Amino acid sequence: MEKRDHELIQKLAENNHELRKLYQEHLKIEAKLAKLAAKPFLTAQDEQEEKALKRKKLRGVDLMMKILNEMQKAA
């Protein structure tokens, strides 16, 4: 997600509970992925967790973008 998308989501999340919840989850996932990336090597379990986190993050981004598109159409 681009920086401008992050900024727009932060602004709009103030008034949209679902968007705020998705964005907070997105930030938590990014932190977990960063923690995994900092490891010198990943175990098989770490790799599975990383893949699951990336899939979850992608689904969240898709939902956030859908909400943004709907909000822009409504404006």
C-alpha positions as CSV (number, residue, x, y, z in Angstrom):
1,M,0.0,0.0,0.0
2,E,1.3,3.4,-0.9
3,K,2.0,6.2,1.6
4,R,-0.9,8.3,0.3
5,D,-3.2,5.3,0.7
6,H,-2.1,5.1,4.4
7,E,-2.7,8.8,4.9
8,L,-6.2,8.6,3.3
9,I,-7.2,5.6,5.3
10,Q,-6.0,7.2,8.5
11,K,-8.1,10.3,7.8
12,L,-11.2,8.4,6.7
13,A,-10.9,5.8,9.5
14,E,-11.8,8.5,12.1
15,N,-15.4,8.3,10.9
16,N,-15.6,4.7,9.7
17,H,-15.4,2.0,12.3
18,E,-14.9,-0.9,9.8
19,L,-12.1,0.9,8.0
20,R,-10.4,1.8,11.4
21,K,-10.6,-1.8,12.5
22,L,-9.2,-3.2,9.3
23,Y,-6.4,-0.6,9.3
24,Q,-5.4,-1.4,12.9
25,E,-5.3,-5.1,12.0
26,H,-3.2,-4.2,9.0
27,L,-0.6,-2.4,11.2
28,K,-0.5,-5.4,13.6
29,I,0.2,-7.8,10.8
30,E,2.9,-5.5,9.4
31,A,4.6,-5.5,12.8
32,K,4.4,-9.3,13.0
33,L,5.9,-9.6,9.5
34,A,8.7,-7.2,10.4
35,K,9.5,-9.3,13.4
36,L,9.7,-12.4,11.3
37,A,11.8,-10.6,8.7
38,A,14.3,-9.6,11.4
39,K,15.0,-13.2,12.2
40,P,18.3,-14.6,10.8
41,F,16.4,-17.7,9.5
42,L,12.8,-18.9,9.6
43,T,11.7,-22.3,10.8
44,A,9.1,-24.2,8.9
45,Q,6.5,-22.9,11.4
46,D,7.7,-19.4,10.9
47,E,7.4,-19.7,7.1
48,Q,3.8,-21.0,7.5
49,E,3.0,-18.1,9.8
50,E,4.5,-15.6,7.4
51,K,2.5,-17.0,4.4
52,A,-0.7,-16.9,6.5
53,L,0.0,-13.3,7.6
54,K,0.7,-12.2,4.1
55,R,-2.6,-13.7,2.9
56,K,-4.5,-12.1,5.8
57,K,-2.8,-8.8,5.1
58,L,-3.8,-9.0,1.4
59,R,-7.4,-9.7,2.2
60,G,-7.5,-6.8,4.6
61,V,-5.9,-4.4,2.0
62,D,-8.5,-5.6,-0.6
63,L,-11.3,-4.8,1.9
64,M,-9.9,-1.4,2.7
65,M,-9.6,-0.5,-0.9
66,K,-13.2,-1.7,-1.5
67,I,-14.4,0.6,1.3
68,L,-12.3,3.5,-0.1
69,N,-13.8,3.0,-3.5
70,E,-17.3,2.9,-2.2
71,M,-16.7,6.1,-0.1
72,Q,-15.3,7.9,-3.2
73,K,-18.3,6.9,-5.3
74,A,-20.7,8.1,-2.6
75,A,-18.9,11.5,-2.3
